[in-house]
Amino acid sequence: MDNIIKNRIKEIMTEANSGKVNEDNKHTKGWSMLGIIDQIEKEFSSVDKDMVKDFIIKDICGLDKVK
C-alpha cells in the first residue's frame, strides 16, 4: 500500500482521537475501522479495503488479523 494512503490513515486516526467529547451523549472521541475504511475508499477509489484493514490491525494496533 502506498505511503500516501498509510499517512492519510494515521492522519484520520489522529484527528479522531484529538476531537472533543460529545457533551450531549458523553460518547468519547476516537475512530472506527469502518469509518476509516469508508473515508479512505472515498479519497482513494482504487484502494484495496482488505489492505487498509490489515494495515490498521497489524501495523497500527500490532495485532494479528483474526479470521
mmCIF file of the N, C-alpha and C atoms, coordinates in Angstrom:
data_MODEL
# 
_entry.id   MODEL 
# 
loop_
_atom_site.group_PDB 
_atom_site.id 
_atom_site.type_symbol 
_atom_site.label_atom_id 
_atom_site.label_alt_id 
_atom_site.label_comp_id 
_atom_site.label_asym_id 
_atom_site.label_entity_id 
_atom_site.label_seq_id 
_atom_site.pdbx_PDB_ins_code 
_atom_site.Cartn_x 
_atom_site.Cartn_y 
_atom_site.Cartn_z 
_atom_site.occupancy 
_atom_site.B_iso_or_equiv 
_atom_site.pdbx_formal_charge 
_atom_site.auth_seq_id 
_atom_site.auth_comp_id 
_atom_site.auth_asym_id 
_atom_site.auth_atom_id 
_atom_site.pdbx_PDB_model_num 
ATOM 1   N N  . MET A 1 1  ? 0.848   -1.170  0.000  1.00 0.00 ? 1  MET A N  1 
ATOM 2   C CA . MET A 1 1  ? 0.000   0.000   0.000  1.00 0.00 ? 1  MET A CA 1 
ATOM 3   C C  . MET A 1 1  ? 0.895   1.235   0.000  1.00 0.00 ? 1  MET A C  1 
ATOM 4   N N  . ASP A 1 2  ? 0.474   2.239   -0.717 1.00 0.00 ? 2  ASP A N  1 
ATOM 5   C CA . ASP A 1 2  ? 1.219   3.472   -0.889 1.00 0.00 ? 2  ASP A CA 1 
ATOM 6   C C  . ASP A 1 2  ? 1.368   4.237   0.435  1.00 0.00 ? 2  ASP A C  1 
ATOM 7   N N  . ASN A 1 3  ? 2.528   4.857   0.629  1.00 0.00 ? 3  ASN A N  1 
ATOM 8   C CA . ASN A 1 3  ? 2.769   5.630   1.854  1.00 0.00 ? 3  ASN A CA 1 
ATOM 9   C C  . ASN A 1 3  ? 1.814   6.805   2.007  1.00 0.00 ? 3  ASN A C  1 
ATOM 10  N N  . ILE A 1 4  ? 1.330   7.353   0.905  1.00 0.00 ? 4  ILE A N  1 
ATOM 11  C CA . ILE A 1 4  ? 0.356   8.447   0.982  1.00 0.00 ? 4  ILE A CA 1 
ATOM 12  C C  . ILE A 1 4  ? -0.912  7.964   1.671  1.00 0.00 ? 4  ILE A C  1 
ATOM 13  N N  . ILE A 1 5  ? -1.350  6.762   1.344  1.00 0.00 ? 5  ILE A N  1 
ATOM 14  C CA . ILE A 1 5  ? -2.547  6.195   1.961  1.00 0.00 ? 5  ILE A CA 1 
ATOM 15  C C  . ILE A 1 5  ? -2.285  5.874   3.426  1.00 0.00 ? 5  ILE A C  1 
ATOM 16  N N  . LYS A 1 6  ? -1.141  5.287   3.720  1.00 0.00 ? 6  LYS A N  1 
ATOM 17  C CA . LYS A 1 6  ? -0.799  4.973   5.112  1.00 0.00 ? 6  LYS A CA 1 
ATOM 18  C C  . LYS A 1 6  ? -0.763  6.237   5.955  1.00 0.00 ? 6  LYS A C  1 
ATOM 19  N N  . ASN A 1 7  ? -0.165  7.280   5.442  1.00 0.00 ? 7  ASN A N  1 
ATOM 20  C CA . ASN A 1 7  ? -0.099  8.544   6.172  1.00 0.00 ? 7  ASN A CA 1 
ATOM 21  C C  . ASN A 1 7  ? -1.476  9.151   6.366  1.00 0.00 ? 7  ASN A C  1 
ATOM 22  N N  . ARG A 1 8  ? -2.343  9.010   5.367  1.00 0.00 ? 8  ARG A N  1 
ATOM 23  C CA . ARG A 1 8  ? -3.704  9.548   5.493  1.00 0.00 ? 8  ARG A CA 1 
ATOM 24  C C  . ARG A 1 8  ? -4.486  8.784   6.549  1.00 0.00 ? 8  ARG A C  1 
ATOM 25  N N  . ILE A 1 9  ? -4.301  7.472   6.631  1.00 0.00 ? 9  ILE A N  1 
ATOM 26  C CA . ILE A 1 9  ? -4.952  6.668   7.669  1.00 0.00 ? 9  ILE A CA 1 
ATOM 27  C C  . ILE A 1 9  ? -4.518  7.167   9.050  1.00 0.00 ? 9  ILE A C  1 
ATOM 28  N N  . LYS A 1 10 ? -3.231  7.355   9.224  1.00 0.00 ? 10 LYS A N  1 
ATOM 29  C CA . LYS A 1 10 ? -2.719  7.847   10.506 1.00 0.00 ? 10 LYS A CA 1 
ATOM 30  C C  . LYS A 1 10 ? -3.260  9.237   10.817 1.00 0.00 ? 10 LYS A C  1 
ATOM 31  N N  . GLU A 1 11 ? -3.382  10.076  9.803  1.00 0.00 ? 11 GLU A N  1 
ATOM 32  C CA . GLU A 1 11 ? -3.905  11.427  9.986  1.00 0.00 ? 11 GLU A CA 1 
ATOM 33  C C  . GLU A 1 11 ? -5.376  11.389  10.431 1.00 0.00 ? 11 GLU A C  1 
ATOM 34  N N  . ILE A 1 12 ? -6.174  10.533  9.810  1.00 0.00 ? 12 ILE A N  1 
ATOM 35  C CA . ILE A 1 12 ? -7.583  10.391  10.200 1.00 0.00 ? 12 ILE A CA 1 
ATOM 36  C C  . ILE A 1 12 ? -7.684  9.930   11.644 1.00 0.00 ? 12 ILE A C  1 
ATOM 37  N N  . MET A 1 13 ? -6.845  8.981   12.036 1.00 0.00 ? 13 MET A N  1 
ATOM 38  C CA . MET A 1 13 ? -6.860  8.484   13.415 1.00 0.00 ? 13 MET A CA 1 
ATOM 39  C C  . MET A 1 13 ? -6.496  9.586   14.401 1.00 0.00 ? 13 MET A C  1 
ATOM 40  N N  . THR A 1 14 ? -5.478  10.350  14.089 1.00 0.00 ? 14 THR A N  1 
ATOM 41  C CA . THR A 1 14 ? -5.048  11.440  14.964 1.00 0.00 ? 14 THR A CA 1 
ATOM 42  C C  . THR A 1 14 ? -6.143  12.486  15.104 1.00 0.00 ? 14 THR A C  1 
ATOM 43  N N  . GLU A 1 15 ? -6.773  12.844  13.994 1.00 0.00 ? 15 GLU A N  1 
ATOM 44  C CA . GLU A 1 15 ? -7.863  13.819  14.036 1.00 0.00 ? 15 GLU A CA 1 
ATOM 45  C C  . GLU A 1 15 ? -9.017  13.311  14.904 1.00 0.00 ? 15 GLU A C  1 
ATOM 46  N N  . ALA A 1 16 ? -9.369  12.045  14.753 1.00 0.00 ? 16 ALA A N  1 
ATOM 47  C CA . ALA A 1 16 ? -10.475 11.475  15.524 1.00 0.00 ? 16 ALA A CA 1 
ATOM 48  C C  . ALA A 1 16 ? -10.146 11.419  17.007 1.00 0.00 ? 16 ALA A C  1 
ATOM 49  N N  . ASN A 1 17 ? -8.910  11.105  17.339 1.00 0.00 ? 17 ASN A N  1 
ATOM 50  C CA . ASN A 1 17 ? -8.519  10.996  18.742 1.00 0.00 ? 17 ASN A CA 1 
ATOM 51  C C  . ASN A 1 17 ? -8.339  12.345  19.423 1.00 0.00 ? 17 ASN A C  1 
ATOM 52  N N  . SER A 1 18 ? -8.204  13.403  18.644 1.00 0.00 ? 18 SER A N  1 
ATOM 53  C CA . SER A 1 18 ? -7.994  14.715  19.243 1.00 0.00 ? 18 SER A CA 1 
ATOM 54  C C  . SER A 1 18 ? -9.282  15.531  19.324 1.00 0.00 ? 18 SER A C  1 
ATOM 55  N N  . GLY A 1 19 ? -10.389 14.935  18.886 1.00 0.00 ? 19 GLY A N  1 
ATOM 56  C CA . GLY A 1 19 ? -11.674 15.633  18.930 1.00 0.00 ? 19 GLY A CA 1 
ATOM 57  C C  . GLY A 1 19 ? -12.201 15.769  20.349 1.00 0.00 ? 19 GLY A C  1 
ATOM 58  N N  . LYS A 1 20 ? -13.235 16.560  20.477 1.00 0.00 ? 20 LYS A N  1 
ATOM 59  C CA . LYS A 1 20 ? -13.846 16.778  21.785 1.00 0.00 ? 20 LYS A CA 1 
ATOM 60  C C  . LYS A 1 20 ? -14.836 15.665  22.100 1.00 0.00 ? 20 LYS A C  1 
ATOM 61  N N  . VAL A 1 21 ? -15.057 15.434  23.399 1.00 0.00 ? 21 VAL A N  1 
ATOM 62  C CA . VAL A 1 21 ? -16.084 14.501  23.845 1.00 0.00 ? 21 VAL A CA 1 
ATOM 63  C C  . VAL A 1 21 ? -17.428 15.177  23.634 1.00 0.00 ? 21 VAL A C  1 
ATOM 64  N N  . ASN A 1 22 ? -18.382 14.446  23.082 1.00 0.00 ? 22 ASN A N  1 
ATOM 65  C CA . ASN A 1 22 ? -19.718 14.976  22.875 1.00 0.00 ? 22 ASN A CA 1 
ATOM 66  C C  . ASN A 1 22 ? -20.405 15.107  24.234 1.00 0.00 ? 22 ASN A C  1 
ATOM 67  N N  . GLU A 1 23 ? -20.708 16.315  24.648 1.00 0.00 ? 23 GLU A N  1 
ATOM 68  C CA . GLU A 1 23 ? -21.286 16.564  25.975 1.00 0.00 ? 23 GLU A CA 1 
ATOM 69  C C  . GLU A 1 23 ? -22.733 16.097  26.073 1.00 0.00 ? 23 GLU A C  1 
ATOM 70  N N  . ASP A 1 24 ? -23.432 16.001  24.942 1.00 0.00 ? 24 ASP A N  1 
ATOM 71  C CA . ASP A 1 24 ? -24.838 15.577  24.973 1.00 0.00 ? 24 ASP A CA 1 
ATOM 72  C C  . ASP A 1 24 ? -24.989 14.097  25.278 1.00 0.00 ? 24 ASP A C  1 
ATOM 73  N N  . ASN A 1 25 ? -24.178 13.277  24.654 1.00 0.00 ? 25 ASN A N  1 
ATOM 74  C CA . ASN A 1 25 ? -24.333 11.833  24.841 1.00 0.00 ? 25 ASN A CA 1 
ATOM 75  C C  . ASN A 1 25 ? -23.139 11.184  25.532 1.00 0.00 ? 25 ASN A C  1 
ATOM 76  N N  . LYS A 1 26 ? -22.130 11.975  25.875 1.00 0.00 ? 26 LYS A N  1 
ATOM 77  C CA . LYS A 1 26 ? -20.932 11.518  26.592 1.00 0.00 ? 26 LYS A CA 1 
ATOM 78  C C  . LYS A 1 26 ? -20.125 10.480  25.832 1.00 0.00 ? 26 LYS A C  1 
ATOM 79  N N  . HIS A 1 27 ? -20.354 10.375  24.511 1.00 0.00 ? 27 HIS A N  1 
ATOM 80  C CA . HIS A 1 27 ? -19.522 9.472   23.714 1.00 0.00 ? 27 HIS A CA 1 
ATOM 81  C C  . HIS A 1 27 ? -18.105 10.020  23.681 1.00 0.00 ? 27 HIS A C  1 
ATOM 82  N N  . THR A 1 28 ? -17.166 9.138   23.808 1.00 0.00 ? 28 THR A N  1 
ATOM 83  C CA . THR A 1 28 ? -15.770 9.568   23.809 1.00 0.00 ? 28 THR A CA 1 
ATOM 84  C C  . THR A 1 28 ? -15.278 9.775   22.389 1.00 0.00 ? 28 THR A C  1 
ATOM 85  N N  . LYS A 1 29 ? -14.218 10.497  22.297 1.00 0.00 ? 29 LYS A N  1 
ATOM 86  C CA . LYS A 1 29 ? -13.579 10.691  20.997 1.00 0.00 ? 29 LYS A CA 1 
ATOM 87  C C  . LYS A 1 29 ? -12.913 9.393   20.577 1.00 0.00 ? 29 LYS A C  1 
ATOM 88  N N  . GLY A 1 30 ? -12.625 9.270   19.322 1.00 0.00 ? 30 GLY A N  1 
ATOM 89  C CA . GLY A 1 30 ? -11.951 8.077   18.837 1.00 0.00 ? 30 GLY A CA 1 
ATOM 90  C C  . GLY A 1 30 ? -12.320 7.783   17.400 1.00 0.00 ? 30 GLY A C  1 
ATOM 91  N N  . TRP A 1 31 ? -11.830 6.682   16.888 1.00 0.00 ? 31 TRP A N  1 
ATOM 92  C CA . TRP A 1 31 ? -12.039 6.314   15.498 1.00 0.00 ? 31 TRP A CA 1 
ATOM 93  C C  . TRP A 1 31 ? -12.624 4.922   15.417 1.00 0.00 ? 31 TRP A C  1 
ATOM 94  N N  . SER A 1 32 ? -13.221 4.622   14.263 1.00 0.00 ? 32 SER A N  1 
ATOM 95  C CA . SER A 1 32 ? -13.688 3.263   13.992 1.00 0.00 ? 32 SER A CA 1 
ATOM 96  C C  . SER A 1 32 ? -13.020 2.791   12.702 1.00 0.00 ? 32 SER A C  1 
ATOM 97  N N  . MET A 1 33 ? -12.726 1.526   12.636 1.00 0.00 ? 33 MET A N  1 
ATOM 98  C CA . MET A 1 33 ? -12.076 0.992   11.452 1.00 0.00 ? 33 MET A CA 1 
ATOM 99  C C  . MET A 1 33 ? -12.979 1.171   10.232 1.00 0.00 ? 33 MET A C  1 
ATOM 100 N N  . LEU A 1 34 ? -14.269 0.908   10.391 1.00 0.00 ? 34 LEU A N  1 
ATOM 101 C CA . LEU A 1 34 ? -15.189 1.051   9.271  1.00 0.00 ? 34 LEU A CA 1 
ATOM 102 C C  . LEU A 1 34 ? -15.218 2.491   8.766  1.00 0.00 ? 34 LEU A C  1 
ATOM 103 N N  . GLY A 1 35 ? -15.217 3.451   9.685  1.00 0.00 ? 35 GLY A N  1 
ATOM 104 C CA . GLY A 1 35 ? -15.197 4.858   9.298  1.00 0.00 ? 35 GLY A CA 1 
ATOM 105 C C  . GLY A 1 35 ? -13.943 5.222   8.520  1.00 0.00 ? 35 GLY A C  1 
ATOM 106 N N  . ILE A 1 36 ? -12.814 4.710   8.969  1.00 0.00 ? 36 ILE A N  1 
ATOM 107 C CA . ILE A 1 36 ? -11.551 4.987   8.281  1.00 0.00 ? 36 ILE A CA 1 
ATOM 108 C C  . ILE A 1 36 ? -11.543 4.341   6.899  1.00 0.00 ? 36 ILE A C  1 
ATOM 109 N N  . ILE A 1 37 ? -11.981 3.094   6.819  1.00 0.00 ? 37 ILE A N  1 
ATOM 110 C CA . ILE A 1 37 ? -12.020 2.404   5.530  1.00 0.00 ? 37 ILE A CA 1 
ATOM 111 C C  . ILE A 1 37 ? -12.930 3.155   4.560  1.00 0.00 ? 37 ILE A C  1 
ATOM 112 N N  . ASP A 1 38 ? -14.099 3.580   5.026  1.00 0.00 ? 38 ASP A N  1 
ATOM 113 C CA . ASP A 1 38 ? -15.021 4.332   4.165  1.00 0.00 ? 38 ASP A CA 1 
ATOM 114 C C  . ASP A 1 38 ? -14.396 5.637   3.683  1.00 0.00 ? 38 ASP A C  1 
ATOM 115 N N  . GLN A 1 39 ? -13.733 6.353   4.594  1.00 0.00 ? 39 GLN A N  1 
ATOM 116 C CA . GLN A 1 39 ? -13.111 7.624   4.221  1.00 0.00 ? 39 GLN A CA 1 
ATOM 117 C C  . GLN A 1 39 ? -11.981 7.421   3.214  1.00 0.00 ? 39 GLN A C  1 
ATOM 118 N N  . ILE A 1 40 ? -11.152 6.418   3.444  1.00 0.00 ? 40 ILE A N  1 
ATOM 119 C CA . ILE A 1 40 ? -10.045 6.134   2.525  1.00 0.00 ? 40 ILE A CA 1 
ATOM 120 C C  . ILE A 1 40 ? -10.582 5.704   1.163  1.00 0.00 ? 40 ILE A C  1 
ATOM 121 N N  . GLU A 1 41 ? -11.654 4.928   1.161  1.00 0.00 ? 41 GLU A N  1 
ATOM 122 C CA . GLU A 1 41 ? -12.249 4.500   -0.104 1.00 0.00 ? 41 GLU A CA 1 
ATOM 123 C C  . GLU A 1 41 ? -12.794 5.701   -0.896 1.00 0.00 ? 41 GLU A C  1 
ATOM 124 N N  . LYS A 1 42 ? -13.350 6.683   -0.188 1.00 0.00 ? 42 LYS A N  1 
ATOM 125 C CA . LYS A 1 42 ? -13.847 7.893   -0.852 1.00 0.00 ? 42 LYS A CA 1 
ATOM 126 C C  . LYS A 1 42 ? -12.700 8.704   -1.450 1.00 0.00 ? 42 LYS A C  1 
ATOM 127 N N  . GLU A 1 43 ? -11.608 8.800   -0.712 1.00 0.00 ? 43 GLU A N  1 
ATOM 128 C CA . GLU A 1 43 ? -10.477 9.614   -1.148 1.00 0.00 ? 43 GLU A CA 1 
ATOM 129 C C  . GLU A 1 43 ? -9.596  8.917   -2.179 1.00 0.00 ? 43 GLU A C  1 
ATOM 130 N N  . PHE A 1 44 ? -9.484  7.596   -2.076 1.00 0.00 ? 44 PHE A N  1 
ATOM 131 C CA . PHE A 1 44 ? -8.631  6.812   -2.979 1.00 0.00 ? 44 PHE A CA 1 
ATOM 132 C C  . PHE A 1 44 ? -9.474  5.655   -3.520 1.00 0.00 ? 44 PHE A C  1 
ATOM 133 N N  . SER A 1 45 ? -10.209 5.906   -4.569 1.00 0.00 ? 45 SER A N  1 
ATOM 134 C CA . SER A 1 45 ? -11.216 4.950   -5.045 1.00 0.00 ? 45 SER A CA 1 
ATOM 135 C C  . SER A 1 45 ? -10.661 3.575   -5.413 1.00 0.00 ? 45 SER A C  1 
ATOM 136 N N  . SER A 1 46 ? -9.409  3.491   -5.771 1.00 0.00 ? 46 SER A N  1 
ATOM 137 C CA . SER A 1 46 ? -8.849  2.204   -6.199 1.00 0.00 ? 46 SER A CA 1 
ATOM 138 C C  . SER A 1 46 ? -8.205  1.417   -5.059 1.00 0.00 ? 46 SER A C  1 
ATOM 139 N N  . VAL A 1 47 ? -8.367  1.860   -3.828 1.00 0.00 ? 47 VAL A N  1 
ATOM 140 C CA . VAL A 1 47 ? -7.709  1.210   -2.694 1.00 0.00 ? 47 VAL A CA 1 
ATOM 141 C C  . VAL A 1 47 ? -8.349  -0.151  -2.391 1.00 0.00 ? 47 VAL A C  1 
ATOM 142 N N  . ASP A 1 48 ? -7.526  -1.083  -1.946 1.00 0.00 ? 48 ASP A N  1 
ATOM 143 C CA . ASP A 1 48 ? -7.986  -2.403  -1.508 1.00 0.00 ? 48 ASP A CA 1 
ATOM 144 C C  . ASP A 1 48 ? -8.382  -2.305  -0.043 1.00 0.00 ? 48 ASP A C  1 
ATOM 145 N N  . LYS A 1 49 ? -9.678  -2.464  0.231  1.00 0.00 ? 49 LYS A N  1 
ATOM 146 C CA . LYS A 1 49 ? -10.170 -2.303  1.607  1.00 0.00 ? 49 LYS A CA 1 
ATOM 147 C C  . LYS A 1 49 ? -9.551  -3.299  2.579  1.00 0.00 ? 49 LYS A C  1 
ATOM 148 N N  . ASP A 1 50 ? -9.266  -4.510  2.099  1.00 0.00 ? 50 ASP A N  1 
ATOM 149 C CA . ASP A 1 50 ? -8.636  -5.509  2.972  1.00 0.00 ? 50 ASP A CA 1 
ATOM 150 C C  . ASP A 1 50 ? -7.220  -5.092  3.360  1.00 0.00 ? 50 ASP A C  1 
ATOM 151 N N  . MET A 1 51 ? -6.521  -4.431  2.447  1.00 0.00 ? 51 MET A N  1 
ATOM 152 C CA . MET A 1 51 ? -5.174  -3.949  2.765  1.00 0.00 ? 51 MET A CA 1 
ATOM 153 C C  . MET A 1 51 ? -5.232  -2.838  3.812  1.00 0.00 ? 51 MET A C  1 
ATOM 154 N N  . VAL A 1 52 ? -6.230  -1.972  3.717  1.00 0.00 ? 52 VAL A N  1 
ATOM 155 C CA . VAL A 1 52 ? -6.403  -0.914  4.717  1.00 0.00 ? 52 VAL A CA 1 
ATOM 156 C C  . VAL A 1 52 ? -6.682  -1.544  6.079  1.00 0.00 ? 52 VAL A C  1 
ATOM 157 N N  . LYS A 1 53 ? -7.579  -2.503  6.104  1.00 0.00 ? 53 LYS A N  1 
ATOM 158 C CA . LYS A 1 53 ? -7.924  -3.201  7.350  1.00 0.00 ? 53 LYS A CA 1 
ATOM 159 C C  . LYS A 1 53 ? -6.696  -3.894  7.946  1.00 0.00 ? 53 LYS A C  1 
ATOM 160 N N  . ASP A 1 54 ? -5.949  -4.605  7.115  1.00 0.00 ? 54 ASP A N  1 
ATOM 161 C CA . ASP A 1 54 ? -4.741  -5.289  7.591  1.00 0.00 ? 54 ASP A CA 1 
ATOM 162 C C  . ASP A 1 54 ? -3.713  -4.296  8.136  1.00 0.00 ? 54 ASP A C  1 
ATOM 163 N N  . PHE A 1 55 ? -3.550  -3.170  7.461  1.00 0.00 ? 55 PHE A N  1 
ATOM 164 C CA . PHE A 1 55 ? -2.608  -2.150  7.930  1.00 0.00 ? 55 PHE A CA 1 
ATOM 165 C C  . PHE A 1 55 ? -3.003  -1.640  9.310  1.00 0.00 ? 55 PHE A C  1 
ATOM 166 N N  . ILE A 1 56 ? -4.280  -1.366  9.494  1.00 0.00 ? 56 ILE A N  1 
ATOM 167 C CA . ILE A 1 56 ? -4.749  -0.866  10.801 1.00 0.00 ? 56 ILE A CA 1 
ATOM 168 C C  . ILE A 1 56 ? -4.537  -1.927  11.879 1.00 0.00 ? 56 ILE A C  1 
ATOM 169 N N  . ILE A 1 57 ? -4.929  -3.151  11.588 1.00 0.00 ? 57 ILE A N  1 
ATOM 170 C CA . ILE A 1 57 ? -4.839  -4.224  12.588 1.00 0.00 ? 57 ILE A CA 1 
ATOM 171 C C  . ILE A 1 57 ? -3.389  -4.568  12.912 1.00 0.00 ? 57 ILE A C  1 
ATOM 172 N N  . LYS A 1 58 ? -2.593  -4.800  11.884 1.00 0.00 ? 58 LYS A N  1 
ATOM 173 C CA . LYS A 1 58 ? -1.231  -5.286  12.098 1.00 0.00 ? 58 LYS A CA 1 
ATOM 174 C C  . LYS A 1 58 ? -0.237  -4.177  12.429 1.00 0.00 ? 58 LYS A C  1 
ATOM 175 N N  . ASP A 1 59 ? -0.224  -3.135  11.623 1.00 0.00 ? 59 ASP A N  1 
ATOM 176 C CA . ASP A 1 59 ? 0.808   -2.111  11.760 1.00 0.00 ? 59 ASP A CA 1 
ATOM 177 C C  . ASP A 1 59 ? 0.472   -1.043  12.798 1.00 0.00 ? 59 ASP A C  1 
ATOM 178 N N  . ILE A 1 60 ? -0.779  -0.660  12.878 1.00 0.00 ? 60 ILE A N  1 
ATOM 179 C CA . ILE A 1 60 ? -1.167  0.379   13.837 1.00 0.00 ? 60 ILE A CA 1 
ATOM 180 C C  . ILE A 1 60 ? -1.439  -0.233  15.208 1.00 0.00 ? 60 ILE A C  1 
ATOM 181 N N  . CYS A 1 61 ? -2.268  -1.277  15.234 1.00 0.00 ? 61 CYS A N  1 
ATOM 182 C CA . CYS A 1 61 ? -2.669  -1.867  16.512 1.00 0.00 ? 61 CYS A CA 1 
ATOM 183 C C  . CYS A 1 61 ? -1.715  -2.966  16.977 1.00 0.00 ? 61 CYS A C  1 
ATOM 184 N N  . GLY A 1 62 ? -0.866  -3.477  16.084 1.00 0.00 ? 62 GLY A N  1 
ATOM 185 C CA . GLY A 1 62 ? 0.106   -4.510  16.463 1.00 0.00 ? 62 GLY A CA 1 
ATOM 186 C C  . GLY A 1 62 ? -0.518  -5.873  16.741 1.00 0.00 ? 62 GLY A C  1 
ATOM 187 N N  . LEU A 1 63 ? -1.635  -6.148  16.077 1.00 0.00 ? 63 LEU A N  1 
ATOM 188 C CA . LEU A 1 63 ? -2.332  -7.422  16.285 1.00 0.00 ? 63 LEU A CA 1 
ATOM 189 C C  . LEU A 1 63 ? -2.278  -8.249  15.028 1.00 0.00 ? 63 LEU A C  1 
ATOM 190 N N  . ASP A 1 64 ? -2.479  -9.568  15.185 1.00 0.00 ? 64 ASP A N  1 
ATOM 191 C CA . ASP A 1 64 ? -2.632  -10.429 14.018 1.00 0.00 ? 64 ASP A CA 1 
ATOM 192 C C  . ASP A 1 64 ? -4.086  -10.382 13.581 1.00 0.00 ? 64 ASP A C  1 
ATOM 193 N N  . LYS A 1 65 ? -4.318  -10.504 12.290 1.00 0.00 ? 65 LYS A N  1 
ATOM 194 C CA . LYS A 1 65 ? -5.672  -10.468 11.762 1.00 0.00 ? 65 LYS A CA 1 
ATOM 195 C C  . LYS A 1 65 ? -6.436  -11.677 12.270 1.00 0.00 ? 65 LYS A C  1 
ATOM 196 N N  . VAL A 1 66 ? -7.625  -11.442 12.787 1.00 0.00 ? 66 VAL A N  1 
ATOM 197 C CA . VAL A 1 66 ? -8.490  -12.511 13.253 1.00 0.00 ? 66 VAL A CA 1 
ATOM 198 C C  . VAL A 1 66 ? -9.391  -12.905 12.098 1.00 0.00 ? 66 VAL A C  1 
ATOM 199 N N  . LYS A 1 67 ? -9.427  -14.197 11.806 1.00 0.00 ? 67 LYS A N  1 
ATOM 200 C CA . LYS A 1 67 ? -10.282 -14.674 10.702 1.00 0.00 ? 67 LYS A CA 1 
ATOM 201 C C  . LYS A 1 67 ? -11.468 -15.406 11.215 1.00 0.00 ? 67 LYS A C  1 
# 
